[in-house]
Amino acid sequence: MSGVSASNGMRQNKLIGLILLIVPSLFFIFFSYLLLFTRWDILVIKTTLIIIVGILMSVLVWMGYTMATAPREK
């Protein structure tokens, strides 16, 4: 029975790997197309920067909150 379970896990890992190979590649092609061949290039850049800065600031806020609410060491 463990052979069947290992085989299913391996098949699932390969499927996830294939998805991780295809989806980011397609996203990069679509992103590049928007930046280089449409008139929405500035909007795409602005949106990308807003998302990146938002993620970075969220991580910093989370770190600050965790540090501020951590129990004192004795």
mmCIF file of the N, C-alpha and C atoms, coordinates in Angstrom:
data_MODEL
# 
_entry.id   MODEL 
# 
loop_
_atom_site.group_PDB 
_atom_site.id 
_atom_site.type_symbol 
_atom_site.label_atom_id 
_atom_site.label_alt_id 
_atom_site.label_comp_id 
_atom_site.label_asym_id 
_atom_site.label_entity_id 
_atom_site.label_seq_id 
_atom_site.pdbx_PDB_ins_code 
_atom_site.Cartn_x 
_atom_site.Cartn_y 
_atom_site.Cartn_z 
_atom_site.occupancy 
_atom_site.B_iso_or_equiv 
_atom_site.pdbx_formal_charge 
_atom_site.auth_seq_id 
_atom_site.auth_comp_id 
_atom_site.auth_asym_id 
_atom_site.auth_atom_id 
_atom_site.pdbx_PDB_model_num 
ATOM 1   N N  . MET A 1 1  ? 0.807  -1.195 0.000   1.00 0.00 ? 1  MET A N  1 
ATOM 2   C CA . MET A 1 1  ? 0.000  0.000  0.000   1.00 0.00 ? 1  MET A CA 1 
ATOM 3   C C  . MET A 1 1  ? 0.854  1.264  0.000   1.00 0.00 ? 1  MET A C  1 
ATOM 4   N N  . SER A 1 2  ? 1.985  1.236  0.648   1.00 0.00 ? 2  SER A N  1 
ATOM 5   C CA . SER A 1 2  ? 2.813  2.432  0.704   1.00 0.00 ? 2  SER A CA 1 
ATOM 6   C C  . SER A 1 2  ? 3.362  2.790  -0.671  1.00 0.00 ? 2  SER A C  1 
ATOM 7   N N  . GLY A 1 3  ? 3.525  1.803  -1.554  1.00 0.00 ? 3  GLY A N  1 
ATOM 8   C CA . GLY A 1 3  ? 3.983  2.079  -2.908  1.00 0.00 ? 3  GLY A CA 1 
ATOM 9   C C  . GLY A 1 3  ? 2.969  2.881  -3.701  1.00 0.00 ? 3  GLY A C  1 
ATOM 10  N N  . VAL A 1 4  ? 1.711  2.568  -3.505  1.00 0.00 ? 4  VAL A N  1 
ATOM 11  C CA . VAL A 1 4  ? 0.644  3.304  -4.194  1.00 0.00 ? 4  VAL A CA 1 
ATOM 12  C C  . VAL A 1 4  ? 0.601  4.736  -3.694  1.00 0.00 ? 4  VAL A C  1 
ATOM 13  N N  . SER A 1 5  ? 0.722  4.916  -2.392  1.00 0.00 ? 5  SER A N  1 
ATOM 14  C CA . SER A 1 5  ? 0.691  6.257  -1.803  1.00 0.00 ? 5  SER A CA 1 
ATOM 15  C C  . SER A 1 5  ? 1.877  7.094  -2.273  1.00 0.00 ? 5  SER A C  1 
ATOM 16  N N  . ALA A 1 6  ? 3.048  6.486  -2.330  1.00 0.00 ? 6  ALA A N  1 
ATOM 17  C CA . ALA A 1 6  ? 4.237  7.207  -2.778  1.00 0.00 ? 6  ALA A CA 1 
ATOM 18  C C  . ALA A 1 6  ? 4.105  7.590  -4.248  1.00 0.00 ? 6  ALA A C  1 
ATOM 19  N N  . SER A 1 7  ? 3.515  6.708  -5.037  1.00 0.00 ? 7  SER A N  1 
ATOM 20  C CA . SER A 1 7  ? 3.333  6.989  -6.452  1.00 0.00 ? 7  SER A CA 1 
ATOM 21  C C  . SER A 1 7  ? 2.378  8.162  -6.658  1.00 0.00 ? 7  SER A C  1 
ATOM 22  N N  . ASN A 1 8  ? 1.297  8.213  -5.874  1.00 0.00 ? 8  ASN A N  1 
ATOM 23  C CA . ASN A 1 8  ? 0.352  9.328  -5.978  1.00 0.00 ? 8  ASN A CA 1 
ATOM 24  C C  . ASN A 1 8  ? 1.008  10.636 -5.557  1.00 0.00 ? 8  ASN A C  1 
ATOM 25  N N  . GLY A 1 9  ? 1.814  10.582 -4.497  1.00 0.00 ? 9  GLY A N  1 
ATOM 26  C CA . GLY A 1 9  ? 2.509  11.786 -4.047  1.00 0.00 ? 9  GLY A CA 1 
ATOM 27  C C  . GLY A 1 9  ? 3.496  12.286 -5.082  1.00 0.00 ? 9  GLY A C  1 
ATOM 28  N N  . MET A 1 10 ? 4.199  11.337 -5.740  1.00 0.00 ? 10 MET A N  1 
ATOM 29  C CA . MET A 1 10 ? 5.162  11.714 -6.769  1.00 0.00 ? 10 MET A CA 1 
ATOM 30  C C  . MET A 1 10 ? 4.450  12.324 -7.971  1.00 0.00 ? 10 MET A C  1 
ATOM 31  N N  . ARG A 1 11 ? 3.304  11.740 -8.339  1.00 0.00 ? 11 ARG A N  1 
ATOM 32  C CA . ARG A 1 11 ? 2.520  12.263 -9.461  1.00 0.00 ? 11 ARG A CA 1 
ATOM 33  C C  . ARG A 1 11 ? 2.017  13.668 -9.147  1.00 0.00 ? 11 ARG A C  1 
ATOM 34  N N  . GLN A 1 12 ? 1.581  13.885 -7.899  1.00 0.00 ? 12 GLN A N  1 
ATOM 35  C CA . GLN A 1 12 ? 1.087  15.202 -7.499  1.00 0.00 ? 12 GLN A CA 1 
ATOM 36  C C  . GLN A 1 12 ? 2.224  16.225 -7.515  1.00 0.00 ? 12 GLN A C  1 
ATOM 37  N N  . ASN A 1 13 ? 3.420  15.825 -7.058  1.00 0.00 ? 13 ASN A N  1 
ATOM 38  C CA . ASN A 1 13 ? 4.575  16.730 -7.084  1.00 0.00 ? 13 ASN A CA 1 
ATOM 39  C C  . ASN A 1 13 ? 4.942  17.110 -8.509  1.00 0.00 ? 13 ASN A C  1 
ATOM 40  N N  . LYS A 1 14 ? 4.874  16.150 -9.424  1.00 0.00 ? 14 LYS A N  1 
ATOM 41  C CA . LYS A 1 14 ? 5.182  16.449 -10.824 1.00 0.00 ? 14 LYS A CA 1 
ATOM 42  C C  . LYS A 1 14 ? 4.149  17.396 -11.421 1.00 0.00 ? 14 LYS A C  1 
ATOM 43  N N  . LEU A 1 15 ? 2.877  17.221 -11.057 1.00 0.00 ? 15 LEU A N  1 
ATOM 44  C CA . LEU A 1 15 ? 1.829  18.114 -11.544 1.00 0.00 ? 15 LEU A CA 1 
ATOM 45  C C  . LEU A 1 15 ? 2.042  19.531 -11.019 1.00 0.00 ? 15 LEU A C  1 
ATOM 46  N N  . ILE A 1 16 ? 2.350  19.647 -9.741  1.00 0.00 ? 16 ILE A N  1 
ATOM 47  C CA . ILE A 1 16 ? 2.617  20.965 -9.166  1.00 0.00 ? 16 ILE A CA 1 
ATOM 48  C C  . ILE A 1 16 ? 3.843  21.588 -9.826  1.00 0.00 ? 16 ILE A C  1 
ATOM 49  N N  . GLY A 1 17 ? 4.870  20.786 -10.061 1.00 0.00 ? 17 GLY A N  1 
ATOM 50  C CA . GLY A 1 17 ? 6.062  21.281 -10.742 1.00 0.00 ? 17 GLY A CA 1 
ATOM 51  C C  . GLY A 1 17 ? 5.749  21.771 -12.146 1.00 0.00 ? 17 GLY A C  1 
ATOM 52  N N  . LEU A 1 18 ? 4.911  21.033 -12.858 1.00 0.00 ? 18 LEU A N  1 
ATOM 53  C CA . LEU A 1 18 ? 4.533  21.440 -14.205 1.00 0.00 ? 18 LEU A CA 1 
ATOM 54  C C  . LEU A 1 18 ? 3.733  22.743 -14.179 1.00 0.00 ? 18 LEU A C  1 
ATOM 55  N N  . ILE A 1 19 ? 2.836  22.872 -13.221 1.00 0.00 ? 19 ILE A N  1 
ATOM 56  C CA . ILE A 1 19 ? 2.071  24.114 -13.071 1.00 0.00 ? 19 ILE A CA 1 
ATOM 57  C C  . ILE A 1 19 ? 3.009  25.272 -12.758 1.00 0.00 ? 19 ILE A C  1 
ATOM 58  N N  . LEU A 1 20 ? 3.983  25.037 -11.858 1.00 0.00 ? 20 LEU A N  1 
ATOM 59  C CA . LEU A 1 20 ? 4.941  26.090 -11.505 1.00 0.00 ? 20 LEU A CA 1 
ATOM 60  C C  . LEU A 1 20 ? 5.872  26.423 -12.667 1.00 0.00 ? 20 LEU A C  1 
ATOM 61  N N  . LEU A 1 21 ? 5.991  25.555 -13.604 1.00 0.00 ? 21 LEU A N  1 
ATOM 62  C CA . LEU A 1 21 ? 6.788  25.828 -14.791 1.00 0.00 ? 21 LEU A CA 1 
ATOM 63  C C  . LEU A 1 21 ? 6.008  26.647 -15.813 1.00 0.00 ? 21 LEU A C  1 
ATOM 64  N N  . ILE A 1 22 ? 4.737  26.298 -15.997 1.00 0.00 ? 22 ILE A N  1 
ATOM 65  C CA . ILE A 1 22 ? 3.933  26.902 -17.064 1.00 0.00 ? 22 ILE A CA 1 
ATOM 66  C C  . ILE A 1 22 ? 3.331  28.251 -16.662 1.00 0.00 ? 22 ILE A C  1 
ATOM 67  N N  . VAL A 1 23 ? 2.709  28.333 -15.488 1.00 0.00 ? 23 VAL A N  1 
ATOM 68  C CA . VAL A 1 23 ? 1.983  29.548 -15.102 1.00 0.00 ? 23 VAL A CA 1 
ATOM 69  C C  . VAL A 1 23 ? 2.906  30.778 -15.017 1.00 0.00 ? 23 VAL A C  1 
ATOM 70  N N  . PRO A 1 24 ? 4.054  30.709 -14.307 1.00 0.00 ? 24 PRO A N  1 
ATOM 71  C CA . PRO A 1 24 ? 4.911  31.895 -14.288 1.00 0.00 ? 24 PRO A CA 1 
ATOM 72  C C  . PRO A 1 24 ? 5.463  32.262 -15.664 1.00 0.00 ? 24 PRO A C  1 
ATOM 73  N N  . SER A 1 25 ? 5.725  31.267 -16.498 1.00 0.00 ? 25 SER A N  1 
ATOM 74  C CA . SER A 1 25 ? 6.209  31.561 -17.853 1.00 0.00 ? 25 SER A CA 1 
ATOM 75  C C  . SER A 1 25 ? 5.153  32.323 -18.651 1.00 0.00 ? 25 SER A C  1 
ATOM 76  N N  . LEU A 1 26 ? 3.911  31.853 -18.583 1.00 0.00 ? 26 LEU A N  1 
ATOM 77  C CA . LEU A 1 26 ? 2.829  32.545 -19.282 1.00 0.00 ? 26 LEU A CA 1 
ATOM 78  C C  . LEU A 1 26 ? 2.597  33.941 -18.713 1.00 0.00 ? 26 LEU A C  1 
ATOM 79  N N  . PHE A 1 27 ? 2.674  34.062 -17.380 1.00 0.00 ? 27 PHE A N  1 
ATOM 80  C CA . PHE A 1 27 ? 2.504  35.374 -16.765 1.00 0.00 ? 27 PHE A CA 1 
ATOM 81  C C  . PHE A 1 27 ? 3.599  36.325 -17.221 1.00 0.00 ? 27 PHE A C  1 
ATOM 82  N N  . PHE A 1 28 ? 4.842  35.864 -17.293 1.00 0.00 ? 28 PHE A N  1 
ATOM 83  C CA . PHE A 1 28 ? 5.945  36.716 -17.744 1.00 0.00 ? 28 PHE A CA 1 
ATOM 84  C C  . PHE A 1 28 ? 5.736  37.169 -19.179 1.00 0.00 ? 28 PHE A C  1 
ATOM 85  N N  . ILE A 1 29 ? 5.296  36.266 -20.036 1.00 0.00 ? 29 ILE A N  1 
ATOM 86  C CA . ILE A 1 29 ? 5.036  36.636 -21.426 1.00 0.00 ? 29 ILE A CA 1 
ATOM 87  C C  . ILE A 1 29 ? 3.914  37.677 -21.502 1.00 0.00 ? 29 ILE A C  1 
ATOM 88  N N  . PHE A 1 30 ? 2.836  37.467 -20.756 1.00 0.00 ? 30 PHE A N  1 
ATOM 89  C CA . PHE A 1 30 ? 1.720  38.416 -20.736 1.00 0.00 ? 30 PHE A CA 1 
ATOM 90  C C  . PHE A 1 30 ? 2.157  39.770 -20.173 1.00 0.00 ? 30 PHE A C  1 
ATOM 91  N N  . PHE A 1 31 ? 2.920  39.757 -19.082 1.00 0.00 ? 31 PHE A N  1 
ATOM 92  C CA . PHE A 1 31 ? 3.422  40.981 -18.455 1.00 0.00 ? 31 PHE A CA 1 
ATOM 93  C C  . PHE A 1 31 ? 4.326  41.744 -19.429 1.00 0.00 ? 31 PHE A C  1 
ATOM 94  N N  . SER A 1 32 ? 5.222  41.027 -20.088 1.00 0.00 ? 32 SER A N  1 
ATOM 95  C CA . SER A 1 32 ? 6.114  41.663 -21.063 1.00 0.00 ? 32 SER A CA 1 
ATOM 96  C C  . SER A 1 32 ? 5.333  42.260 -22.217 1.00 0.00 ? 32 SER A C  1 
ATOM 97  N N  . TYR A 1 33 ? 4.327  41.538 -22.674 1.00 0.00 ? 33 TYR A N  1 
ATOM 98  C CA . TYR A 1 33 ? 3.480  42.055 -23.750 1.00 0.00 ? 33 TYR A CA 1 
ATOM 99  C C  . TYR A 1 33 ? 2.804  43.359 -23.328 1.00 0.00 ? 33 TYR A C  1 
ATOM 100 N N  . LEU A 1 34 ? 2.239  43.384 -22.112 1.00 0.00 ? 34 LEU A N  1 
ATOM 101 C CA . LEU A 1 34 ? 1.583  44.601 -21.636 1.00 0.00 ? 34 LEU A CA 1 
ATOM 102 C C  . LEU A 1 34 ? 2.558  45.768 -21.549 1.00 0.00 ? 34 LEU A C  1 
ATOM 103 N N  . LEU A 1 35 ? 3.781  45.493 -21.096 1.00 0.00 ? 35 LEU A N  1 
ATOM 104 C CA . LEU A 1 35 ? 4.760  46.566 -20.957 1.00 0.00 ? 35 LEU A CA 1 
ATOM 105 C C  . LEU A 1 35 ? 5.282  47.071 -22.299 1.00 0.00 ? 35 LEU A C  1 
ATOM 106 N N  . LEU A 1 36 ? 5.490  46.183 -23.235 1.00 0.00 ? 36 LEU A N  1 
ATOM 107 C CA . LEU A 1 36 ? 6.190  46.564 -24.458 1.00 0.00 ? 36 LEU A CA 1 
ATOM 108 C C  . LEU A 1 36 ? 5.288  46.883 -25.641 1.00 0.00 ? 36 LEU A C  1 
ATOM 109 N N  . PHE A 1 37 ? 4.101  46.301 -25.694 1.00 0.00 ? 37 PHE A N  1 
ATOM 110 C CA . PHE A 1 37 ? 3.315  46.406 -26.915 1.00 0.00 ? 37 PHE A CA 1 
ATOM 111 C C  . PHE A 1 37 ? 1.921  47.000 -26.727 1.00 0.00 ? 37 PHE A C  1 
ATOM 112 N N  . THR A 1 38 ? 1.630  47.570 -25.563 1.00 0.00 ? 38 THR A N  1 
ATOM 113 C CA . THR A 1 38 ? 0.337  48.212 -25.371 1.00 0.00 ? 38 THR A CA 1 
ATOM 114 C C  . THR A 1 38 ? 0.554  49.630 -24.862 1.00 0.00 ? 38 THR A C  1 
ATOM 115 N N  . ARG A 1 39 ? -0.514 50.378 -24.834 1.00 0.00 ? 39 ARG A N  1 
ATOM 116 C CA . ARG A 1 39 ? -0.409 51.741 -24.303 1.00 0.00 ? 39 ARG A CA 1 
ATOM 117 C C  . ARG A 1 39 ? -0.633 51.777 -22.794 1.00 0.00 ? 39 ARG A C  1 
ATOM 118 N N  . TRP A 1 40 ? -0.766 50.615 -22.169 1.00 0.00 ? 40 TRP A N  1 
ATOM 119 C CA . TRP A 1 40 ? -0.980 50.534 -20.727 1.00 0.00 ? 40 TRP A CA 1 
ATOM 120 C C  . TRP A 1 40 ? 0.320  50.359 -19.962 1.00 0.00 ? 40 TRP A C  1 
ATOM 121 N N  . ASP A 1 41 ? 1.457  50.624 -20.587 1.00 0.00 ? 41 ASP A N  1 
ATOM 122 C CA . ASP A 1 41 ? 2.746  50.354 -19.957 1.00 0.00 ? 41 ASP A CA 1 
ATOM 123 C C  . ASP A 1 41 ? 2.919  51.106 -18.633 1.00 0.00 ? 41 ASP A C  1 
ATOM 124 N N  . ILE A 1 42 ? 2.572  52.379 -18.577 1.00 0.00 ? 42 ILE A N  1 
ATOM 125 C CA . ILE A 1 42 ? 2.745  53.156 -17.349 1.00 0.00 ? 42 ILE A CA 1 
ATOM 126 C C  . ILE A 1 42 ? 1.816  52.635 -16.252 1.00 0.00 ? 42 ILE A C  1 
ATOM 127 N N  . LEU A 1 43 ? 0.582  52.297 -16.609 1.00 0.00 ? 43 LEU A N  1 
ATOM 128 C CA . LEU A 1 43 ? -0.357 51.748 -15.627 1.00 0.00 ? 43 LEU A CA 1 
ATOM 129 C C  . LEU A 1 43 ? 0.154  50.412 -15.074 1.00 0.00 ? 43 LEU A C  1 
ATOM 130 N N  . VAL A 1 44 ? 0.708  49.577 -15.929 1.00 0.00 ? 44 VAL A N  1 
ATOM 131 C CA . VAL A 1 44 ? 1.248  48.285 -15.490 1.00 0.00 ? 44 VAL A CA 1 
ATOM 132 C C  . VAL A 1 44 ? 2.422  48.509 -14.538 1.00 0.00 ? 44 VAL A C  1 
ATOM 133 N N  . ILE A 1 45 ? 3.301  49.442 -14.862 1.00 0.00 ? 45 ILE A N  1 
ATOM 134 C CA . ILE A 1 45 ? 4.447  49.735 -13.989 1.00 0.00 ? 45 ILE A CA 1 
ATOM 135 C C  . ILE A 1 45 ? 3.970  50.271 -12.644 1.00 0.00 ? 45 ILE A C  1 
ATOM 136 N N  . LYS A 1 46 ? 3.037  51.209 -12.670 1.00 0.00 ? 46 LYS A N  1 
ATOM 137 C CA . LYS A 1 46 ? 2.517  51.774 -11.421 1.00 0.00 ? 46 LYS A CA 1 
ATOM 138 C C  . LYS A 1 46 ? 1.843  50.711 -10.562 1.00 0.00 ? 46 LYS A C  1 
ATOM 139 N N  . THR A 1 47 ? 1.024  49.864 -11.190 1.00 0.00 ? 47 THR A N  1 
ATOM 140 C CA . THR A 1 47 ? 0.332  48.809 -10.450 1.00 0.00 ? 47 THR A CA 1 
ATOM 141 C C  . THR A 1 47 ? 1.323  47.826 -9.841  1.00 0.00 ? 47 THR A C  1 
ATOM 142 N N  . THR A 1 48 ? 2.335  47.475 -10.610 1.00 0.00 ? 48 THR A N  1 
ATOM 143 C CA . THR A 1 48 ? 3.357  46.550 -10.115 1.00 0.00 ? 48 THR A CA 1 
ATOM 144 C C  . THR A 1 48 ? 4.095  47.145 -8.921  1.00 0.00 ? 48 THR A C  1 
ATOM 145 N N  . LEU A 1 49 ? 4.465  48.392 -9.018  1.00 0.00 ? 49 LEU A N  1 
ATOM 146 C CA . LEU A 1 49 ? 5.172  49.051 -7.907  1.00 0.00 ? 49 LEU A CA 1 
ATOM 147 C C  . LEU A 1 49 ? 4.295  49.159 -6.668  1.00 0.00 ? 49 LEU A C  1 
ATOM 148 N N  . ILE A 1 50 ? 3.022  49.482 -6.852  1.00 0.00 ? 50 ILE A N  1 
ATOM 149 C CA . ILE A 1 50 ? 2.097  49.559 -5.710  1.00 0.00 ? 50 ILE A CA 1 
ATOM 150 C C  . ILE A 1 50 ? 2.012  48.204 -5.012  1.00 0.00 ? 50 ILE A C  1 
ATOM 151 N N  . ILE A 1 51 ? 1.902  47.138 -5.796  1.00 0.00 ? 51 ILE A N  1 
ATOM 152 C CA . ILE A 1 51 ? 1.806  45.796 -5.213  1.00 0.00 ? 51 ILE A CA 1 
ATOM 153 C C  . ILE A 1 51 ? 3.086  45.438 -4.471  1.00 0.00 ? 51 ILE A C  1 
ATOM 154 N N  . ILE A 1 52 ? 4.251  45.703 -5.076  1.00 0.00 ? 52 ILE A N  1 
ATOM 155 C CA . ILE A 1 52 ? 5.528  45.373 -4.432  1.00 0.00 ? 52 ILE A CA 1 
ATOM 156 C C  . ILE A 1 52 ? 5.710  46.162 -3.139  1.00 0.00 ? 52 ILE A C  1 
ATOM 157 N N  . VAL A 1 53 ? 5.464  47.462 -3.189  1.00 0.00 ? 53 VAL A N  1 
ATOM 158 C CA . VAL A 1 53 ? 5.606  48.292 -1.986  1.00 0.00 ? 53 VAL A CA 1 
ATOM 159 C C  . VAL A 1 53 ? 4.595  47.861 -0.928  1.00 0.00 ? 53 VAL A C  1 
ATOM 160 N N  . GLY A 1 54 ? 3.376  47.547 -1.327  1.00 0.00 ? 54 GLY A N  1 
ATOM 161 C CA . GLY A 1 54 ? 2.365  47.082 -0.373  1.00 0.00 ? 54 GLY A CA 1 
ATOM 162 C C  . GLY A 1 54 ? 2.786  45.802 0.327   1.00 0.00 ? 54 GLY A C  1 
ATOM 163 N N  . ILE A 1 55 ? 3.344  44.865 -0.422  1.00 0.00 ? 55 ILE A N  1 
ATOM 164 C CA . ILE A 1 55 ? 3.813  43.616 0.180   1.00 0.00 ? 55 ILE A CA 1 
ATOM 165 C C  . ILE A 1 55 ? 4.959  43.882 1.145   1.00 0.00 ? 55 ILE A C  1 
ATOM 166 N N  . LEU A 1 56 ? 5.928  44.691 0.731   1.00 0.00 ? 56 LEU A N  1 
ATOM 167 C CA . LEU A 1 56 ? 7.061  44.998 1.615   1.00 0.00 ? 56 LEU A CA 1 
ATOM 168 C C  . LEU A 1 56 ? 6.608  45.709 2.888   1.00 0.00 ? 56 LEU A C  1 
ATOM 169 N N  . MET A 1 57 ? 5.718  46.679 2.761   1.00 0.00 ? 57 MET A N  1 
ATOM 170 C CA . MET A 1 57 ? 5.242  47.402 3.941   1.00 0.00 ? 57 MET A CA 1 
ATOM 171 C C  . MET A 1 57 ? 4.417  46.491 4.850   1.00 0.00 ? 57 MET A C  1 
ATOM 172 N N  . SER A 1 58 ? 3.654  45.582 4.262   1.00 0.00 ? 58 SER A N  1 
ATOM 173 C CA . SER A 1 58 ? 2.893  44.626 5.072   1.00 0.00 ? 58 SER A CA 1 
ATOM 174 C C  . SER A 1 58 ? 3.811  43.738 5.898   1.00 0.00 ? 58 SER A C  1 
ATOM 175 N N  . VAL A 1 59 ? 4.916  43.312 5.314   1.00 0.00 ? 59 VAL A N  1 
ATOM 176 C CA . VAL A 1 59 ? 5.888  42.500 6.051   1.00 0.00 ? 59 VAL A CA 1 
ATOM 177 C C  . VAL A 1 59 ? 6.498  43.314 7.186   1.00 0.00 ? 59 VAL A C  1 
ATOM 178 N N  . LEU A 1 60 ? 6.837  44.567 6.922   1.00 0.00 ? 60 LEU A N  1 
ATOM 179 C CA . LEU A 1 60 ? 7.409  45.413 7.974   1.00 0.00 ? 60 LEU A CA 1 
ATOM 180 C C  . LEU A 1 60 ? 6.399  45.688 9.089   1.00 0.00 ? 60 LEU A C  1 
ATOM 181 N N  . VAL A 1 61 ? 5.133  45.927 8.731   1.00 0.00 ? 61 VAL A N  1 
ATOM 182 C CA . VAL A 1 61 ? 4.087  46.139 9.738   1.00 0.00 ? 61 VAL A CA 1 
ATOM 183 C C  . VAL A 1 61 ? 3.920  44.883 10.581  1.00 0.00 ? 61 VAL A C  1 
ATOM 184 N N  . TRP A 1 62 ? 3.906  43.721 9.938   1.00 0.00 ? 62 TRP A N  1 
ATOM 185 C CA . TRP A 1 62 ? 3.784  42.458 10.659  1.00 0.00 ? 62 TRP A CA 1 
ATOM 186 C C  . TRP A 1 62 ? 4.962  42.254 11.616  1.00 0.00 ? 62 TRP A C  1 
ATOM 187 N N  . MET A 1 63 ? 6.171  42.577 11.161  1.00 0.00 ? 63 MET A N  1 
ATOM 188 C CA . MET A 1 63 ? 7.346  42.446 12.029  1.00 0.00 ? 63 MET A CA 1 
ATOM 189 C C  . MET A 1 63 ? 7.258  43.404 13.211  1.00 0.00 ? 63 MET A C  1 
ATOM 190 N N  . GLY A 1 64 ? 6.857  44.635 12.949  1.00 0.00 ? 64 GLY A N  1 
ATOM 191 C CA . GLY A 1 64 ? 6.723  45.611 14.024  1.00 0.00 ? 64 GLY A CA 1 
ATOM 192 C C  . GLY A 1 64 ? 5.669  45.212 15.034  1.00 0.00 ? 64 GLY A C  1 
ATOM 193 N N  . TYR A 1 65 ? 4.552  44.733 14.557  1.00 0.00 ? 65 TYR A N  1 
ATOM 194 C CA . TYR A 1 65 ? 3.484  44.277 15.445  1.00 0.00 ? 65 TYR A CA 1 
ATOM 195 C C  . TYR A 1 65 ? 3.958  43.102 16.293  1.00 0.00 ? 65 TYR A C  1 
ATOM 196 N N  . THR A 1 66 ? 4.636  42.164 15.659  1.00 0.00 ? 66 THR A N  1 
ATOM 197 C CA . THR A 1 66 ? 5.139  40.993 16.390  1.00 0.00 ? 66 THR A CA 1 
ATOM 198 C C  . THR A 1 66 ? 6.138  41.408 17.458  1.00 0.00 ? 66 THR A C  1 
ATOM 199 N N  . MET A 1 67 ? 7.012  42.334 17.141  1.00 0.00 ? 67 MET A N  1 
ATOM 200 C CA . MET A 1 67 ? 8.005  42.801 18.116  1.00 0.00 ? 67 MET A CA 1 
ATOM 201 C C  . MET A 1 67 ? 7.342  43.601 19.239  1.00 0.00 ? 67 MET A C  1 
ATOM 202 N N  . ALA A 1 68 ? 6.370  44.423 18.890  1.00 0.00 ? 68 ALA A N  1 
ATOM 203 C CA . ALA A 1 68 ? 5.718  45.269 19.891  1.00 0.00 ? 68 ALA A CA 1 
ATOM 204 C C  . ALA A 1 68 ? 4.837  44.471 20.843  1.00 0.00 ? 68 ALA A C  1 
ATOM 205 N N  . THR A 1 69 ? 4.267  43.394 20.381  1.00 0.00 ? 69 THR A N  1 
ATOM 206 C CA . THR A 1 69 ? 3.345  42.622 21.227  1.00 0.00 ? 69 THR A CA 1 
ATOM 207 C C  . THR A 1 69 ? 3.987  41.364 21.819  1.00 0.00 ? 69 THR A C  1 
ATOM 208 N N  . ALA A 1 70 ? 5.274  41.178 21.588  1.00 0.00 ? 70 ALA A N  1 
ATOM 209 C CA . ALA A 1 70 ? 5.954  39.992 22.133  1.00 0.00 ? 70 ALA A CA 1 
ATOM 210 C C  . ALA A 1 70 ? 6.050  40.117 23.657  1.00 0.00 ? 70 ALA A C  1 
ATOM 211 N N  . PRO A 1 71 ? 5.880  39.009 24.359  1.00 0.00 ? 71 PRO A N  1 
ATOM 212 C CA . PRO A 1 71 ? 6.020  39.063 25.821  1.00 0.00 ? 71 PRO A CA 1 
ATOM 213 C C  . PRO A 1 71 ? 7.463  39.368 26.213  1.00 0.00 ? 71 PRO A C  1 
ATOM 214 N N  . ARG A 1 72 ? 7.614  40.074 27.321  1.00 0.00 ? 72 ARG A N  1 
ATOM 215 C CA . ARG A 1 72 ? 8.951  40.418 27.821  1.00 0.00 ? 72 ARG A CA 1 
ATOM 216 C C  . ARG A 1 72 ? 9.682  39.186 28.310  1.00 0.00 ? 72 ARG A C  1 
ATOM 217 N N  . GLU A 1 73 ? 10.981 39.196 28.075  1.00 0.00 ? 73 GLU A N  1 
ATOM 218 C CA . GLU A 1 73 ? 11.792 38.102 28.607  1.00 0.00 ? 73 GLU A CA 1 
ATOM 219 C C  . GLU A 1 73 ? 12.089 38.371 30.077  1.00 0.00 ? 73 GLU A C  1 
ATOM 220 N N  . LYS A 1 74 ? 12.188 37.297 30.850  1.00 0.00 ? 74 LYS A N  1 
ATOM 221 C CA . LYS A 1 74 ? 12.463 37.461 32.278  1.00 0.00 ? 74 LYS A CA 1 
ATOM 222 C C  . LYS A 1 74 ? 13.934 37.427 32.559  1.00 0.00 ? 74 LYS A C  1 
# 
